[in-house]
């Protein structure tokens, strides 16, 4: 199993639009083989800073999702609302 952590800082007052897109991404991820779970958190001291954590059965399943054209399209839309690039880290046991 792998866990993927994505950190995003949303620019200005774009939080609602960016969160809507992140939810759409989660709905698509839930339909992917190997998806286990996911959660979205925002920092207590910065309501524009988000952490998305997802769990996948294997690195291969995560990579298939990462390379999915629908995910890439949504990621590009999210990126338009960010103040800095998404930071991604993949962890395993």
N, C-alpha and C positions, 0 to 999 in steps of 0.2 A: 504494500500500500504506500501511496505517496500523498503528502499534503502540499498544497500550493498556496502560497501567501502572495497576494497582490496588494500593494500599497498605492493609493491614488490620492492626490491633492487636487481638489476641484477649484477652479478659478472663480472668484467673485460670487455672484448670486446664481450660478448655474447648477447648484446642487440638485434641485428637483429634476431637471432634465437629465443630468448624468445618472442619478439614482434610478430613474425610470429605465434608462438603457441598461444599467447593470442588472436590473431585475429581469429584463428581457433576455439578457445573456444567461442568467441563472436558469430561467425556464428552458432555454435550449440545452444547456448543459445537463439538466436533469433527464433529458431524453437520450443522452449519449451512453453507449455501452461503457461500463466501468465506473460511472459516476456513483459516489456513495453519499456525499452530503456537502453542504455548503452553508456559510453564514457570512453576513456583511455587518461590520462594526464601524462606528465612527468614533474618533478620539473625543474624550471628555473635554479636553482643553482646546480643541480645534474642530468645529463642526464641519469643516470642509475637507478634513483628512479621513480617508476611509481605508479599512483593511478588509479584504475579501479572502476567506479561507475556504478551500474546497478539498475534499478527500476523494481519491481515485484508487481503484483496485490495483493499478500498476502504472509505471511511468509511460508505457506504451499507450494506455488508454488516455492519459493526460495529453501526450503528444498528438494523438489523433484529434482530440478536441482543440488543442492549440492551433493545429493546422487546418481546422475546419473553416471553409470560406465564409460561412454565416457568422462564426465567432469573430473572424478577422474584420468583417464589415462593421459589426457592432463595436468592436474595439476601436476602430477608426473614428466612429461617431463619438464614443466616450472620450477619446484622445483630444477631440476638438474642444472639450470643456475643461481640460486639465491645465494646471499651472506648470507642471513638470511631467516628464515621462513616468509611466507606470513602472514601479519596481517589483520585479517578480523573483521569488525564490521557491525552489522545489525541495522538499525534505522527505526523507524516508526513515524507517526504523532501523 
